């Protein structure tokens, strides 16, 4: 998606239509804080693309009854990550604009291209980039890319 990823689209859709039920269908088996935050704020379920079609039917039925649904494989990964202490709230939350800038930069857009897409100046993009780096103690573009992957803004599949 050119201007936002699935996470941001889901978040915005839920803001506009709060009663909408959203089931995330993903190839990523990464059990991260992003999954937990999505389930807590805007997603009603998570399925893996490799899951059987019958599981999607089951997920839809469960979500329509008002319960959350997480595929068994993802549930196990979330439990394992929680037990290892992998879900600690971050003190350094990114703003929605920082997330947009980070996503576009991680996708390989230059600061000038990012500025054009987001209708801002390249200087403002640079401000956001270096603010993220400063706040999170990042030293390189590689660190930024890794953050984008960790935050679910860029998938390496």
C-alpha positions as CSV (number, residue, x, y, z in Angstrom):
1,X,0.0,0.0,0.0
2,X,1.6,3.3,-1.1
3,X,0.7,5.6,1.8
4,X,0.1,3.3,4.8
5,X,0.5,-0.3,5.8
6,X,-2.2,-2.7,7.0
7,X,-1.7,-1.7,10.6
8,X,-2.3,2.0,10.0
9,X,-5.2,1.2,7.6
10,X,-6.8,-1.0,10.3
11,X,-6.3,1.7,12.9
12,X,-7.8,4.4,10.7
13,X,-10.7,2.2,9.6
14,X,-11.6,1.5,13.2
15,X,-11.5,5.2,14.0
16,X,-14.0,6.0,11.1
17,X,-16.2,2.9,11.7
18,X,-15.8,1.8,15.3
19,X,-18.2,-1.1,15.1
20,X,-16.2,-2.7,12.2
21,X,-14.7,-6.1,12.9
22,X,-11.2,-6.5,11.4
23,X,-9.5,-9.9,11.0
24,X,-5.8,-9.6,10.1
25,X,-4.6,-12.2,7.6
26,X,-0.8,-12.2,7.6
27,X,2.1,-14.1,6.4
28,X,4.2,-13.0,9.3
29,X,4.4,-15.4,12.3
30,X,6.1,-12.8,14.4
31,X,4.5,-12.6,17.8
32,X,5.3,-9.0,18.7
33,X,3.9,-6.1,20.7
34,X,2.3,-4.9,17.5
35,X,0.0,-8.0,17.5
36,X,-0.9,-7.4,21.1
37,X,-1.6,-3.7,20.5
38,X,-3.6,-4.4,17.4
39,X,-5.8,-6.9,19.3
40,X,-6.2,-4.5,22.1
41,X,-7.1,-1.5,20.0
42,X,-8.4,-2.3,16.5
43,X,-8.1,-5.9,15.4
44,X,-10.7,-8.6,16.2
45,X,-8.6,-11.5,15.1
46,X,-5.3,-12.8,13.6
47,X,-4.9,-15.6,11.1
48,X,-1.9,-16.8,9.2
49,X,-2.2,-17.0,5.4
50,X,-1.0,-20.6,5.6
51,X,-4.0,-21.5,7.9
52,X,-6.7,-23.8,6.5
53,X,-9.7,-22.0,4.9
54,X,-12.0,-23.6,7.6
55,X,-10.1,-21.6,10.2
56,X,-11.1,-18.4,8.5
57,X,-14.7,-19.4,8.6
58,X,-14.3,-20.2,12.3
59,X,-12.6,-16.9,13.0
60,X,-15.4,-14.9,11.2
61,X,-18.0,-16.8,13.3
62,X,-16.2,-16.1,16.5
63,X,-15.6,-12.4,15.8
64,X,-19.2,-11.9,14.8
65,X,-20.2,-13.3,18.2
66,X,-18.1,-10.6,19.8
67,X,-15.0,-12.6,20.8
68,X,-11.4,-12.2,19.7
69,X,-9.8,-14.9,17.5
70,X,-6.2,-15.8,17.2
71,X,-5.0,-18.8,15.3
72,X,-3.5,-21.6,17.4
73,X,0.0,-21.2,16.0
74,X,0.0,-17.5,16.7
75,X,-1.6,-18.0,20.2
76,X,1.3,-20.3,21.1
77,X,3.9,-17.8,19.9
78,X,2.2,-15.0,21.8
79,X,2.2,-17.1,25.0
80,X,5.8,-18.0,24.6
81,X,6.8,-14.3,24.0
82,X,4.8,-13.2,27.0
83,X,6.5,-15.9,29.2
84,X,9.9,-14.7,28.0
85,X,8.9,-11.1,28.9
86,X,8.7,-9.9,25.4
87,X,5.7,-7.7,25.9
88,X,6.8,-4.7,27.8
89,X,5.1,-1.4,27.0
90,X,7.5,0.9,25.2
91,X,8.2,4.3,26.7
92,X,9.2,5.5,23.2
93,X,6.0,5.3,21.2
94,X,6.1,6.6,17.7
95,X,3.7,9.2,16.6
96,X,1.4,8.4,13.6
97,X,3.5,10.8,11.5
98,X,6.8,9.2,12.6
99,X,5.4,5.8,11.7
100,X,4.5,7.0,8.2
101,X,7.9,8.5,7.7
102,X,9.6,5.4,9.1
103,X,7.6,3.1,6.8
104,X,8.4,5.0,3.6
105,X,12.1,5.3,4.5
106,X,12.2,1.5,5.2
107,X,10.5,0.9,1.9
108,X,13.5,2.6,0.3
109,X,12.1,6.0,-0.5
110,X,14.5,8.9,-0.3
111,X,13.7,11.8,2.1
112,X,12.7,13.9,-0.9
113,X,10.3,11.1,-2.2
114,X,8.9,10.6,1.3
115,X,8.3,14.4,1.6
116,X,6.5,14.4,-1.7
117,X,4.3,11.4,-0.8
118,X,3.4,12.9,2.7
119,X,3.1,16.4,1.3
120,X,5.7,17.9,3.6
121,X,9.2,19.3,3.1
122,X,12.3,17.1,3.0
123,X,13.5,19.0,6.0
124,X,10.5,17.9,8.0
125,X,11.1,14.3,7.0
126,X,14.7,14.7,8.2
127,X,13.4,16.2,11.5
128,X,11.1,13.1,12.0
129,X,13.9,10.7,11.0
130,X,16.5,12.1,13.4
131,X,13.9,12.6,16.2
132,X,13.1,8.9,16.0
133,X,16.8,8.0,16.0
134,X,17.6,10.3,18.9
135,X,14.6,9.2,21.0
136,X,15.3,5.5,20.5
137,X,19.1,5.7,20.5
138,X,19.4,4.5,16.9
139,X,22.7,5.1,15.1
140,X,22.2,4.1,11.4
141,X,19.7,3.6,8.6
142,X,20.0,-0.1,9.3
143,X,18.8,0.5,12.8
144,X,15.8,2.4,11.4
145,X,15.0,-0.4,9.0
146,X,15.2,-3.0,11.9
147,X,12.8,-0.8,13.9
148,X,10.4,-0.6,11.0
149,X,10.4,-4.4,10.8
150,X,10.0,-4.7,14.6
151,X,7.1,-2.2,14.5
152,X,5.3,-4.1,11.7
153,X,5.8,-1.3,9.2
154,X,7.8,-3.4,6.8
155,X,7.8,-7.1,6.2
156,X,10.8,-9.1,5.0
157,X,9.0,-11.9,3.2
